[in-house]
Amino acid sequence: MQDLFHTSPIVVKQPKRFLVDESEYNCFDQYTRHLAHVHEVDLGAGMHALRFLANNTTGFARKVMVNDAWRRPRLYIEKSWAMFTATTTVAWPNGTPIGYIDQDFAFFKAGFRLLDPFKRHIGTIQGNFWGRNFQITDANEHEVARVNQQFPDVGEFFTPANTYVLWQRYPALPEPLNTLVVSSGIVIDLVLAEGHW
C-alpha cells in the first residue's frame, strides 16, 4: 500500500453528503488505492445543532484527524474560527505543531502562506480567480506542487462533495514544507468550501 507522504498525485475526495455538515475526506492514489481517511473530531451535539441552524458555516472552526490506510493517526489539522481569514494548524496527532497554513486576504483570489512552527514563511499557495487551480511555491517562489479542483460528476452536482488533486513536482521536499504541501488539498477545502451549501 502507498504512503500518503510519498505519493503523487494524491486525490482528496469528499463523500457525497446530504444535509450533513461534518468534515470528512478520503485520499487515494491515481489507481484509487486508499491512502488516508480524514474525519472531524471533537464535534459535540451543540455544534451539530448550531451548524444545522446556520445558513453558511464556512467561518466555523473545524478539527480533523488524518488516519493512514492502516488506521493509524498521522496528522491533526485544526482550522480556527474566522470572519475573514483563517489560520490552520497542521500538527502531529499529539497536537505538536508542524506548521501553519494562513489564509491571505486578497480580492478576487484565494491565497495562503505556509509557515513553519515558528511562524516563519516557507511557501505560498496562490489560487486563480475561480479558486479551482492553485500553485504552491517555496520561499524562493519556485513551484513545488499544484492543486486542481475537479469538476463534480453528475451524482455530486447537488451535494457539497468536492474533489481535489495534488500534484507534487518532487518526490521529497524538506520538512515541514513537505507535510504542509501534502495537507494543502484538505486545508484548501476546509477553509474555502467546507460548510458552504
WOLINGI-V212194 format. One record per residue. N is the residue number from 1. RES is the residue in one small letter. SS is DSSP state (@ for helix, = for strand, . for the rest). PHI is phi in radians with two decimals (999 if undefined). Layout:
n = <N	N>
res = <RES	RES>
ss = <SS	SS>
phi = <PHI	PHI>
This chain:
n = <1	2	3	4	5	6	7	8	9	10	11	12	13	14	15	16	17	18	19	20	21	22	23	24	25	26	27	28	29	30	31	32	33	34	35	36	37	38	39	40	41	42	43	44	45	46	47	48	49	50	51	52	53	54	55	56	57	58	59	60	61	62	63	64	65	66	67	68	69	70	71	72	73	74	75	76	77	78	79	80	81	82	83	84	85	86	87	88	89	90	91	92	93	94	95	96	97	98	99	100	101	102	103	104	105	106	107	108	109	110	111	112	113	114	115	116	117	118	119	120	121	122	123	124	125	126	127	128	129	130	131	132	133	134	135	136	137	138	139	140	141	142	143	144	145	146	147	148	149	150	151	152	153	154	155	156	157	158	159	160	161	162	163	164	165	166	167	168	169	170	171	172	173	174	175	176	177	178	179	180	181	182	183	184	185	186	187	188	189	190	191	192	193	194	195	196	197>
res = <m	q	d	l	f	h	t	s	p	i	v	v	k	q	p	k	r	f	l	v	d	e	s	e	y	n	c	f	d	q	y	t	r	h	l	a	h	v	h	e	v	d	l	g	a	g	m	h	a	l	r	f	l	a	n	n	t	t	g	f	a	r	k	v	m	v	n	d	a	w	r	r	p	r	l	y	i	e	k	s	w	a	m	f	t	a	t	t	t	v	a	w	p	n	g	t	p	i	g	y	i	d	q	d	f	a	f	f	k	a	g	f	r	l	l	d	p	f	k	r	h	i	g	t	i	q	g	n	f	w	g	r	n	f	q	i	t	d	a	n	e	h	e	v	a	r	v	n	q	q	f	p	d	v	g	e	f	f	t	p	a	n	t	y	v	l	w	q	r	y	p	a	l	p	e	p	l	n	t	l	v	v	s	s	g	i	v	i	d	l	v	l	a	e	g	h	w>
ss = <.	.	.	@	@	@	.	.	.	=	=	=	=	.	.	.	.	.	.	.	.	.	.	=	=	=	=	=	.	.	.	.	.	=	=	=	=	=	=	=	.	.	.	.	@	@	@	@	@	@	@	@	@	.	.	.	.	.	.	.	.	=	=	=	=	=	=	=	.	.	.	.	=	=	=	=	=	=	=	.	.	.	.	.	.	.	=	=	=	=	=	.	.	.	.	.	=	=	=	=	=	=	=	=	.	.	.	.	.	.	=	=	=	=	=	=	.	.	.	.	=	=	=	=	=	=	=	.	.	.	.	.	=	=	=	=	=	=	.	.	.	.	=	=	=	=	=	=	=	.	.	.	.	@	@	@	.	.	.	.	.	.	=	=	=	=	=	=	.	.	.	.	.	.	.	.	@	@	@	@	@	@	@	@	@	@	@	@	@	@	@	@	.	.	.	.	.>
phi = <999	-1.30	-1.81	-0.98	-1.52	-2.34	-2.29	-2.62	-1.39	-1.99	-1.72	-1.82	-2.25	-1.54	-1.23	-1.21	-2.31	-2.23	1.04	-2.15	-1.87	-2.44	-1.21	-2.72	-2.51	-2.17	-1.98	-2.30	-1.54	-1.20	-1.78	1.10	-1.38	-1.26	-1.86	-2.84	-2.13	-2.02	-2.42	-1.28	-2.17	1.01	-1.79	-1.46	-1.11	-1.11	-1.22	-0.97	-1.15	-1.10	-1.13	-1.11	-1.44	-1.41	-1.32	-2.52	-2.05	-1.10	-1.45	-1.23	-1.19	-2.50	-2.22	-2.26	-1.94	-1.80	-1.83	-1.34	-1.12	-1.71	1.15	-1.60	-1.09	-2.06	-2.50	-2.14	-2.11	-2.21	-1.67	-1.32	-1.09	-2.54	-1.54	-2.13	-2.29	-2.07	-1.88	-2.02	-1.68	-1.86	-2.38	-1.22	-0.96	-1.45	1.71	-1.21	-1.12	-1.64	3.06	-2.35	-2.11	-1.66	-1.27	-1.60	-1.56	-2.49	-1.16	1.20	-2.46	-1.73	-2.54	-2.50	-1.92	-1.67	-2.19	-1.40	-1.06	-1.71	1.19	-1.56	-1.21	-2.21	3.09	-2.50	-1.98	-2.13	-1.70	-1.43	-1.00	-1.51	1.20	-1.96	-2.21	-2.26	-1.88	-1.92	-2.12	-1.47	-1.14	-1.67	1.10	-1.69	-1.14	-2.04	-2.90	-2.38	-2.20	-2.11	-1.48	-1.51	-1.22	-1.18	-1.40	-1.00	-1.29	-1.79	-1.02	-1.85	-2.23	-1.45	-1.27	-2.12	-2.31	-2.20	-2.14	-1.74	-1.94	-1.67	-1.45	-2.22	-1.19	-2.62	-2.03	-1.13	-1.50	-1.56	-1.00	-1.02	-1.17	-1.15	-1.13	-1.04	-1.37	-1.10	-1.09	-1.34	-1.14	-0.99	-1.23	-0.97	-1.45	-1.61	-2.20	-1.11	1.64	-1.68	-1.83>
